[in-house]
């Protein structure tokens, strides 16, 4: 009779904690290889620069063991439990995973940002340790436990899409029409995970689970498809890249690096389809527990990273934030590369909501924004001698509804964030002759190196959403919306979509 495998509670907790630390600073190497290929093939200067920043940031994080992105994500775990396993545990599987999350996110040498809020419909109070995780548990044949952990950032998770298609509807058409609606807040180039069939919730789970698979589109195209699903993957990959959205939505050849699809039987009247993107901070790890102690993940070799070392464009314009004027802001042109030095303020969703509420009541703000620039960021806590942890931009469209009030009533003259601005934000920027500057999402550690000092100046109770004052030196940004309301996230993809179409016609 075969001995029963005993899985210890502490082994699960330790393995989950170690894996979450691991994925916070090590990209999956399949992603790095694919991004390296995209960099070599990219013809758009803006997109190529963005990819160079992401690759450089990735290597820096691998060397320094610091987070790839300031948004260290909501933890999602897929746990497959062998039915012959016996547990030596007092906690449930959910509780074991949660304890692993808690240890990982509070690790003193690499503290990760706590982003989870309880009471989501009302008070939205931060749980301070990034728990609870979202855990999917499946009982399977066998005598071991397989666990996949991932850390999914809000920027990409917020772009998830779902539809109940009619059975005769085209999947290709739905995907191609839906991807542009996602904007660039999911930080392309990344992956698309697609779930087809089942019920509504099953399709979403399949889409998320598909993102855990390795990137293999180059290999698939080289050998050719063997199944209808593989044919669809290739068709969607080509069709989405033909949209010309490009890295960070700036226009270019590589919008996605792969498309993953999982399907399952569904009702005859239905065709549920879910699509979830993975961003430039793709993070997941897979391990197996066999009863022989915690799992160990082999660190990647630094020499396996592409030899890409980003440096500022020689045409970049230096900007002194301490003497910035509305006239200088109005002189910036779409696509201009800037290097910012001096003092800037920060603020994101919760701070903006509080400030606009105060202004509506006629109350004075605790900070003077006259002729200042605000950076939409929620940084990771510093460790060691850092002044601030990784501090990449958050999705700017979430601040669009506050932009008119901020520009009209505070003296603010420019904003920095990630991805595009929506019509409401652009109209306010144009009306007040302000500007919106884009920093690269997925380059949080690289950006943080430009921050030389940081202090909380208001709303300390909001944690990572407090208002900071950063002092920066040569922080790289691109003028994404100028004072006339011209957006490079509209002009760039349109230009590259047309270029790609012309190239295909002449091929």
N, C-alpha and C positions, 0 to 999 in steps of 0.2 A: 504494500500500500504506500502510495506516494505521500511524503510529509507535506502538510499544509503550510503554505507560505504565510508568515506572520509579518504584517506591516505595522511598524511602530508609529505612533502619533508624532513623536519628535522628529522622525525621519521625514515625514510629510512636511512638517512645518519648516524644518531646516532647508529642505530641498526647494520649497516654494520661495522662501526668503532669498536663498542664494541665486535662484534663477531670475528673480525680479531685479536683484542688484546687477546681475550679469547683463540682462537685456537693456538696462538703463544706459549702459555705456558701450555695449558691443552690438553693432548692427548684425543681422544675419548676413553671412558672406555671399549668399546667392543674390541678395539685394545689392550689395556693394559691387559685385561683378557686373550685374545688369546695369547699374547706374554708371559704372565705368565705361561700358560699351556705349551707353547713351551719350556720355560726354564726348567720346571720340567722334560720334556721328553727328552731333548737334551742329547746325549751321547758324542758328540765331545767336548773336553775341550776348544778348541779355539773358537768354536761357542758359547758355554755356557758362556765363559768369555765375548764375544761381547754382547750377549743378556743381561748379568748382567749389563754391562756398559750402555746400552740403557735404561733399566728399572730404574737404579739408576739416570741417567740423567733426565728421565721423572719426577720422584718424586721431584728432586731438582728444576726443572723448575716450577712445580706446586706450590712448597713452595715459591720460590723466584720471581715468576711472570716474568721470563725471557725466551727468546726464546729457544725452544727445539733444533732448528738447526740454525746455522748462516745464512743459506740460507732460508730466510723467505718468499721466493716464489714469483711466479706470481699469482695474484689473479684471480680466475675463479669463476663467479657467475652464478647460474641458477635461473632465476626469473620467477615465474609463477603468472601472473596477472589475477585476477578474472574479468570477463567482466562486472560485475555490479559495479566495483570500480570507484569512482570519485577521481581525484587527486587534491590536493591543493599544487601545485608545479609550479615553473618556470623552473626547470631543467628537462632534459630528464632522463629516468631511467639510462642510461649509465652515465650521468653526476652526478646523485645522488650517484651511486655506486663508481664512481671515487673520489668524495669528501669524502665518508666514508673511502676509502683506504688511501687517503691523511692524514686524521686525525689520522687514526690508526698507520700508519707507521712513523709519525712525533711526536707521543705521547712522551712527555718529560720524563715520568717515565718508559717507556719501548719502546724506539725508535727501530724500526725494520729496517733491512737492505734494502736499496733501490737497487734493482737489475735490474730494467727495463731500457733498452736503446732504444732511438728513432733512426730513420734512420738505421735500422738493417743491411742493405746491405753495408753501407759505414762508416760513422763517428762513429756510435754506441755510442752516447752521453747519459750518464745516466740522466734520468728525475728527479732524486733526491727525488721523493716522491712515487715511485713505481707505479705510474699511467702511462698509463691507464690499467684498468682491462679488462679481456675478459668476456663479458656478453652475456649470452644466454637468450632471452626473449620469453616467450610463453604465449599466451592468452588462458585462460581456463575458464570453467564455475565457477561461484561463486562470493562472495563478500569480498574476502580477497586477500592478496598478500603473497605468499610463497617464501622464499629466501634461497638458499643454497650458502654459501660462502666457498671457499677452497683456500688454499695457496700451490701451487705446486712447489716444488724445481726443479732446473734445472737438477740435477743429475738423478732423476727418469724420468722427462719429456723427457730428451734427449734420453731415451731408448725406446720411443714409436715405435711401429712397425705397418706396414700396408701392406696388400696384397690383390690383386684381385685373389682369388682362382677360379679354375674351379668348376662348380657345383658339380662334382663328387669327388673333392679333400677332404681329411680328415682334419677336423679341429684339431683333436687331434694331428695328425702328424705335422701339421704346428706349433702348439703351442710348442710341445716338442722339435722340431728342432730349433725353434726361440729363446726360452728363454736362452739357453747357449750363443747365439750371443749377448745378452744384457750385458754380463759380470756381475759385482757386483756393478757397479757405481750407481745403483738404491737403494742401501742399503737394501738388504734383511736382515731379513724376513719382507715382506710386503704383498701387495695384487696385484692380476692381475685383471684389468678391461678389459673386452672383449666386443666389439660391433660387431654384425653380421648383414649384410643386408643393405638395403637402397642403398645409393650411397656412394662414397668414403668419402665425408665429414660427412655424417650422421653416418657412422660406427665409425668414430673417436669421434664424439660427444657422441654417445651411450657408447663407452668405458669409456670416462671420466665421464659421468653421473653415470655409474654403480659403480664407486669407492666411490660415496657418500652414498651407502647403508651400513647398519651395517654388521659387521662380524658375521656370524652365521654358519660357516662350521661344528663346533662340534655338534651343535643342528641338522643340516641337516643330518649328518651322523648317529646320534643317532636315529632319527625317520625314516630315509630312504627317497629316492627321490620320488616325486609324479608326476613329469613332465620330459620330455626328456631333458629340459634345466638343471634341477636339477641333472639328471644323468650325464650330460656332465660336470657340475661343479665339481662333486665328482671325475669323471674320470680324469679330468685335474689336480685337486688338488693332487691326488695321484701320477700321472705320473710326474708332475713337481718336487714334493718332492723326488721322486725316483732318480732324477738326482744327488742328493747329493751336490748341490751347497752350501747350508747352509748359516748361518748368515754371512754377509759381504763377502760371496764368499769363506770362509775358509774351507768349507766342513762340512756337518752335516745333521741332519734329517729334519730341518725346513727351507725351502727356501721361502715358501709362507704360509700365515695364512688363505687365502681364495681366491676363484676365483669368480668374479661377471660377469654375462653375461646379456646383454640386446640385443634383436633382433627386427628386423622390416622387413616387406616384401621388396623384391628386384626384380630386373630384372631377367627374366628367364635365361639369359646368364651369370649371375654374381653370385658370392659369396664373397662380400667384407667382410674383417675381419680386425679389428683393435685391438691392444693390448697395454694397457698403464699400467705400474706398479705404485703402490703407495709405497713410501719408509717407512723407520722407523720413519720418521717425518710426519706420516699421520695426516692431519689437515683439518677438515671440520666441519661446524656447520649449523644447520637447524633452521629456525625460521619463524613465521607467524605474519604478521601485520594485525590487525582487525579494525584499526581506534581508538584504545584505547591507543595510545602512543607507544614508542619504545618497542622492544622485550627485554626480560630479559632471560639470560642463567644461569641456576643453576650451581654453581661450584661443581665439584666432591669432594668427601670426601677423604682426604689423606689416611685414613685407608683402603680404597678400593684398594690401590696399593699393589702388592705382596711384601712381606717382603724380598726383595732382596737388599743387600747393597754391591756394588762392592768394593773390595779392591785389591791392586796390588798382583799379583801372587808372592809367596815367592821365586820362582826361578828367578824372574826378575833380570836383570843385571843393575846396575847403570852405567850411561855413563856421563862423563864430557864433554860437548860440547866445552868448552873453551880450552881443551887440546887434542881434538880428532885428530887422525892421520889416514892416509890411511891404515896403518898396522892394527890398531884396527878395522876399518871398514871391512877389509878383513877377520878378525877372526870371524865375526858374522855368525851364521848359520840360515838357513831358519826356521822360527817358533820361534826363540829366542824372549823372552819378554824383552824389555828394558825400563828403566826409565831414561828419558833424563833430565839433569840439565845443566844450563848455557845459553849461548846466541845463538839464531838461527835467520836466516833471513826468510822473507816470500815473496811470489810472486806467481801470478797465470797468467791466459791467457794474459791479456793486458801487464803486466810487462814483461813477457817472450818475447812477440812479440817485445816490444820496445827494450829490451836488445839485442836480436839477430839481430835486424835491426842496432843497434849501432855497434855491433861487426863486422857486414858485411861491415860497412863503415870505419872500423879501429878506431872507437872512443872508448875512455876509459869509462868503466862503473862507475857510481857514488858510487858503493859499491864494496868492495873487498870480493870475495867469496872463497879465498884460505882456504882450509881445513874447509869449513863451511858446514852447513846443511841448506837446504831451505824447508820451510813448505808451501805447496800449500793451502792457506787459504785466505778468504776475510771476516774478522770479523765483527760482529755487533758493532756499536758504544757503548762505555761504558756509564753507568749511575751511579749516586751516587759516591761511592768511588771505583768503579771498575777501574782497569787499562785497561781492554779491555772487550768487550761484548763476548757473546758466539762465539767460534772460532773453530768449527770443520773443518775437512779436506774437500777439494773439490776433484772431480774426477781426478785421476792422469793421465789417458790416454790422456786427452786433452793437457798435456804437453809433450807427447811422441815426437812430432815432433821437440821440442826445446832441447831435452835431450842431443843429441850428441854434439851440439854446446856448451851447458852449461858445460858439463863435460870436453870437449876437450879444451875449451878456458878460463875458469874462475877459475879453481882450486876447484870447487864444488866437494864434495866427498860423499854426501848422500842427499836423498830427502824424504819428508814425504807427504803422501796424502791418498786418499780414494780409496779402491778397487784395482783391478789388474793393471798391466802395460801390454801394447801391445807388439808385437814382436819387433817393432822399438825401444821402450824404453828399453826393456830387453837386446837387442843386445848392445846398448850403455852402459848400466850398466856393462855388462860382459866385454866389450872391455876396459873400463877404471877402472875396479876393484872397482866400487862404490857399493852402496846399496840403496835399496828402502824400506822405513819403512811405515807401514800402521797404521794410527789412525782410531778409530771406527767412521764411519759416523752415525749420530743420537745421538752422545754424546757430543754435542758442549759445553754445559754449564759445564759439568764435566771436559772437556779438559781445558776450560778457567780458571778453578780454579787452574790449574798448572802454569798459566802465571802470573808472579809476577811483570813484568814491560813491557811496550810497548811504542815504539816511531816510528814515520814515519822517514825513513832515505833516501827515494828517491821516485820520481814520485808521489808527494802528489796530483797532479791534477787528478790522477786515482781513488780517493776516496777509497772505500773498496779494490780496486785492487792495491793500493800503496804498495811499499816495506816497511815493518816494521822490526824492530828488537825486538824480544821477548826475555825476560829472563824468563826461565822456571825452575820449581822445580819438579822433579819426574813426568814428562809427560809420560804417558803410550803409547808405540807403540810396534808393532810386526815386526820382520824382514820378509818382504814379498818377496823380491828378494835379494839374496845374491850376493857377488862379482863374483860368478861363473855363475850367470844367472839362478839359480834355483828359481822358483816361487811357493809359497805356494798356490797361486790361481789356479795353474795347478795340483799340487800334491794332495792338500787337497780334492777338489771335486772328482777327479778320485778315490781316496782311498775310500771315503764315498759312491760313486755310486756303487763301487764293493761290499762294505760291505752290503749295503742295498739289493742288488741283491742276495747275498749269504743268507742273513737272510730270504728273501722271499722264496727262493728255499727250505730251510730247515724247513720252517714253516709248 
